[in-house]
Amino acid sequence: MPHTSIPLSQLKIGFIGAGRLGRALAWSLDTAGCRVHAVASRGAERAAEFAAPIAHCAQYPTQQLADECDLVFITTPDATIQAVADGIRWRAGQGVVHCSGATEVAVLAKAAADGAMTGGFHPMQTFADPAAAARSLPGSTITIEAQGELNGILLALVERLGCAANQLPAGARARYHAAAGYASQYINVVLGEAVRIWQSWGATESQALPALLPMVRGTLASIEAAGLAKGMPGPVSRGDVGTVEKHLAALGELDDDTLRLYRDLCLRSVSLAFAAGGIDADKAARIEGILREAKS
Ligand SMILES: NC(=O)c1ccc[n+]([C@@H]2O[C@H](COP(=O)([O-])OP(=O)(O)OC[C@H]3O[C@@H](n4cnc5c(N)ncnc54)[C@H](OP(=O)(O)O)[C@@H]3O)[C@@H](O)[C@H]2O)c1
């Protein structure tokens, strides 16, 4: 356990913003034996919902919350974090963190100027329904960015939540958040493309998804077991040039966009197949050549 001046379970934690992430995180911290002392939010109804399942969680105006709490999570939308931080008189030694993946910790400059310790605490998880999200949080990774004592406190909170910690240097947040999209919303985009192709022969999304999702789960299991390269399925992994040619011809009959996306993704799969040893350099060059020549 890292050294902190206040024992973790006695640290008074406050939340500004009672939305999806704020509620899921506060409920998880409460369940993990931490002291969620107060919430401040724009709407009283949301704040009441936030506080209801937590014993002794007060609903305060933001300044009173900041005055009483040792650690404040600003869980308002990204665009409002700086204005919220700028509008508060912080005190030396308290911790102030935001939970945005893409926003630099420097937006908390007012808190730092007032003597507070500032940081970032970004759970790599999707928070649509707060109750479901609170259940899915253990086992997730939380990216923290902080210095000194605050870093120790945030690491200890991550451990309490049953999560893994990822540490990020200053200046990398936008890149890091863009990368997270590939494990999140771009899965929707790639499956949306598959569904669109199914629709070309009259099938519906509700027919396509139940057929595609078990394959997604199988692929994820394969990646977990063997890694990205050796865990990659598909014709390129086997060096099956003829099948790739059939795909290009079939998708070329649909429209240019469909062919272009297939070609770009398939090109990216060639280096993985080569790294896995599934194809040699000649076969890799041949597949790349066929893909690059495909007209779109
Ligand atoms: N949702 C996710 O999956 C997720 C994942 C990782 C990180 N995050 C980060 O978590 C933060 C919050 O996102 P969210 O999805 O929880 O947003 P959200 O559901 O829209 O909730 C934001 C909350 O902040 C309140 N609020 C807005 N402006 C405020 C202000 N000036 N002062 C006090 N409260 C204010 C809102 O009040 P009302 O209830 O009145 O609207 C709402 O309760 C963001 O930085 C986001 O990037 C979200």
The ligand as an SDF file (V2000), in Angstrom:
LIG
                    3D

 48 52  0  0  0  0  0  0  0  0999 V2000
  -19.5340    7.5530  -19.8730 N   0  0  0  0  0  0  0  0  0  0  0  0
  -18.4020    6.8920  -20.1340 C   0  0  0  0  0  0  0  0  0  0  0  0
  -18.4350    5.7870  -20.7120 O   0  0  0  0  0  0  0  0  0  0  0  0
  -17.0700    7.4670  -19.7110 C   0  0  0  0  0  0  0  0  0  0  0  0
  -15.9460    6.6070  -19.7070 C   0  0  0  0  0  0  0  0  0  0  0  0
  -14.7150    7.1100  -19.2880 C   0  0  0  0  0  0  0  0  0  0  0  0
  -14.6070    8.4490  -18.9360 C   0  0  0  0  0  0  0  0  0  0  0  0
  -15.6960    9.2690  -18.9770 N   0  0  0  0  0  0  0  0  0  0  0  0
  -15.5130   10.6780  -18.5790 C   0  0  0  0  0  0  0  0  0  0  0  0
  -16.2970   10.9460  -17.4310 O   0  0  0  0  0  0  0  0  0  0  0  0
  -16.7170   12.3130  -17.4320 C   0  0  0  0  0  0  0  0  0  0  0  0
  -18.2120   12.3600  -17.2790 C   0  0  0  0  0  0  0  0  0  0  0  0
  -18.8160   11.6850  -18.3620 O   0  0  0  0  0  0  0  0  0  0  0  0
  -20.2940   11.0550  -18.2310 P   0  0  0  0  0  0  0  0  0  0  0  0
  -20.4570   10.1540  -19.4000 O   0  0  0  0  0  0  0  0  0  0  0  0
  -20.5230   10.5510  -16.8550 O   0  0  0  0  0  0  0  0  0  0  0  0
  -21.1730   12.3820  -18.4720 O   0  0  0  0  0  0  0  0  0  0  0  0
  -22.7310   12.5820  -18.1690 P   0  0  0  0  0  0  0  0  0  0  0  0
  -23.4190   11.2670  -18.0050 O   0  0  0  0  0  0  0  0  0  0  0  0
  -23.2210   13.5290  -19.1950 O   0  0  0  0  0  0  0  0  0  0  0  0
  -22.7520   13.2790  -16.7420 O   0  0  0  0  0  0  0  0  0  0  0  0
  -22.2230   14.5390  -16.4910 C   0  0  0  0  0  0  0  0  0  0  0  0
  -22.8100   15.0620  -15.1830 C   0  0  0  0  0  0  0  0  0  0  0  0
  -22.2310   16.3230  -14.9010 O   0  0  0  0  0  0  0  0  0  0  0  0
  -23.2720   17.2460  -14.5440 C   0  0  0  0  0  0  0  0  0  0  0  0
  -22.8140   18.5890  -14.9060 N   0  0  0  0  0  0  0  0  0  0  0  0
  -22.7160   19.1470  -16.1350 C   0  0  0  0  0  0  0  0  0  0  0  0
  -22.1920   20.3800  -16.0480 N   0  0  0  0  0  0  0  0  0  0  0  0
  -21.9750   20.6050  -14.7270 C   0  0  0  0  0  0  0  0  0  0  0  0
  -21.4620   21.6910  -13.9940 C   0  0  0  0  0  0  0  0  0  0  0  0
  -21.0340   22.8040  -14.6100 N   0  0  0  0  0  0  0  0  0  0  0  0
  -21.3830   21.5800  -12.6440 N   0  0  0  0  0  0  0  0  0  0  0  0
  -21.7850   20.4680  -12.0010 C   0  0  0  0  0  0  0  0  0  0  0  0
  -22.2970   19.3890  -12.6520 N   0  0  0  0  0  0  0  0  0  0  0  0
  -22.3800   19.4750  -14.0000 C   0  0  0  0  0  0  0  0  0  0  0  0
  -24.4620   16.7920  -15.3430 C   0  0  0  0  0  0  0  0  0  0  0  0
  -25.6280   17.3230  -14.7550 O   0  0  0  0  0  0  0  0  0  0  0  0
  -27.1050   16.9850  -15.3050 P   0  0  0  0  0  0  0  0  0  0  0  0
  -27.4390   15.6600  -14.6760 O   0  0  0  0  0  0  0  0  0  0  0  0
  -27.9110   18.1080  -14.8240 O   0  0  0  0  0  0  0  0  0  0  0  0
  -26.9860   16.8920  -16.8130 O   0  0  0  0  0  0  0  0  0  0  0  0
  -24.3240   15.2700  -15.2320 C   0  0  0  0  0  0  0  0  0  0  0  0
  -24.9100   14.7810  -14.0380 O   0  0  0  0  0  0  0  0  0  0  0  0
  -16.2060   12.9130  -18.7480 C   0  0  0  0  0  0  0  0  0  0  0  0
  -14.9970   13.5760  -18.5210 O   0  0  0  0  0  0  0  0  0  0  0  0
  -15.9890   11.6770  -19.6220 C   0  0  0  0  0  0  0  0  0  0  0  0
  -14.9860   11.8830  -20.6150 O   0  0  0  0  0  0  0  0  0  0  0  0
  -16.9310    8.8080  -19.3450 C   0  0  0  0  0  0  0  0  0  0  0  0
  1  2  1  0
  2  3  2  0
  2  4  1  0
  4  5  1  0
  4 48  2  0
  5  6  2  0
  6  7  1  0
  7  8  2  0
  8  9  1  0
  8 48  1  0
  9 10  1  0
  9 46  1  0
 10 11  1  0
 11 12  1  0
 11 44  1  0
 12 13  1  0
 13 14  1  0
 14 15  2  0
 14 16  1  0
 14 17  1  0
 17 18  1  0
 18 19  2  0
 18 20  1  0
 18 21  1  0
 21 22  1  0
 22 23  1  0
 23 24  1  0
 23 42  1  0
 24 25  1  0
 25 26  1  0
 25 36  1  0
 26 27  1  0
 26 35  1  0
 27 28  2  0
 28 29  1  0
 29 30  1  0
 29 35  2  0
 30 31  1  0
 30 32  2  0
 32 33  1  0
 33 34  2  0
 34 35  1  0
 36 37  1  0
 36 42  1  0
 37 38  1  0
 38 39  2  0
 38 40  1  0
 38 41  1  0
 42 43  1  0
 44 45  1  0
 44 46  1  0
 46 47  1  0
M  CHG  2   8   1  16  -1
M  END
$$$$
